[in-house]
Amino acid sequence: MNDVIALPEFQLIVNMAALVINVVAAVSSGDVPLNVVQLLWVNLIMDTLGALTLATDHLMDQSNVGRRLLLMIWKCIKVQVSNMVLYATFNL
């Protein structure tokens, strides 16, 4: 239950860090390290992980269901990360 409370704080910290990095880089060098689409990806990933955490919190108490669900979630995350890497590699 404590994880559910800490999750929005963590999402806020990640989003604020991305914003501060962009602002500082834009002011100091005139170029931004993360464009708008990349910032939206960061936000989407954080929101997706938060939703998965909240949706599966009660299922993790059941050992067999929780283990299978966790493996399925990690497979989905691996697929999404590989798709994002391929997209970023070929659309530069």
C-alpha positions in Angstrom: 0.0 0.0 0.0 2.9 2.3 0.6 4.0 1.9 -3.0 0.7 3.3 -4.2 1.2 6.4 -2.1 4.8 6.9 -3.3 4.0 6.3 -7.0 2.5 9.8 -7.8 5.5 11.5 -6.1 7.9 9.5 -8.2 6.0 10.3 -11.4 6.1 14.0 -10.5 9.8 13.9 -9.8 10.5 12.2 -13.2 8.4 14.7 -15.1 9.9 17.7 -13.2 13.4 16.4 -13.8 12.8 16.1 -17.6 11.3 19.6 -17.6 14.2 21.1 -15.6 16.8 19.3 -17.9 15.1 20.8 -20.9 14.9 24.3 -19.5 18.5 24.4 -18.3 19.8 23.0 -21.5 17.7 25.4 -23.6 19.0 28.4 -21.6 22.6 27.3 -21.5 23.2 26.0 -25.0 20.1 26.9 -27.0 19.4 23.3 -27.8 17.0 20.9 -26.0 17.9 17.3 -25.3 14.3 16.1 -25.3 11.8 17.3 -27.9 8.1 17.4 -27.3 7.5 13.8 -28.6 10.2 12.4 -26.3 8.7 14.3 -23.3 5.3 12.8 -24.1 6.9 9.3 -24.3 8.4 9.8 -20.8 5.0 10.9 -19.5 3.2 8.0 -21.2 5.7 5.4 -19.9 5.4 6.8 -16.3 1.6 6.8 -16.5 1.5 3.3 -17.9 3.8 1.9 -15.2 1.8 3.7 -12.5 -1.5 2.2 -13.9 0.0 -1.3 -14.0 1.2 -0.9 -10.4 -2.2 0.2 -9.2 -4.1 -2.4 -11.2 -2.0 -5.4 -10.1 -1.3 -4.5 -6.5 -3.9 -6.9 -5.1 -2.9 -9.7 -7.5 0.7 -9.8 -6.3 -0.5 -11.2 -3.0 -1.5 -14.4 -4.8 1.8 -16.1 -5.5 1.0 -18.0 -8.7 -1.1 -15.3 -10.3 1.3 -12.6 -9.3 4.3 -14.4 -10.7 2.6 -15.0 -14.1 1.3 -11.5 -14.3 4.7 -10.1 -13.5 6.3 -12.1 -16.3 3.7 -11.0 -18.7 4.2 -7.3 -17.8 8.0 -7.6 -18.2 7.5 -9.2 -21.7 5.2 -6.3 -22.6 7.8 -3.7 -21.3 10.6 -5.4 -23.3 8.5 -5.3 -26.5 7.7 -1.6 -26.0 11.3 -0.7 -25.2 12.5 -2.5 -28.3 9.9 -0.8 -30.4 10.9 2.6 -29.1 14.6 1.9 -29.7 13.9 0.8 -33.3 11.7 3.8 -33.9 14.3 6.2 -32.5 17.1 4.5 -34.5 15.4 4.6 -37.9 13.6 7.9 -37.6 16.6 10.1 -36.7 
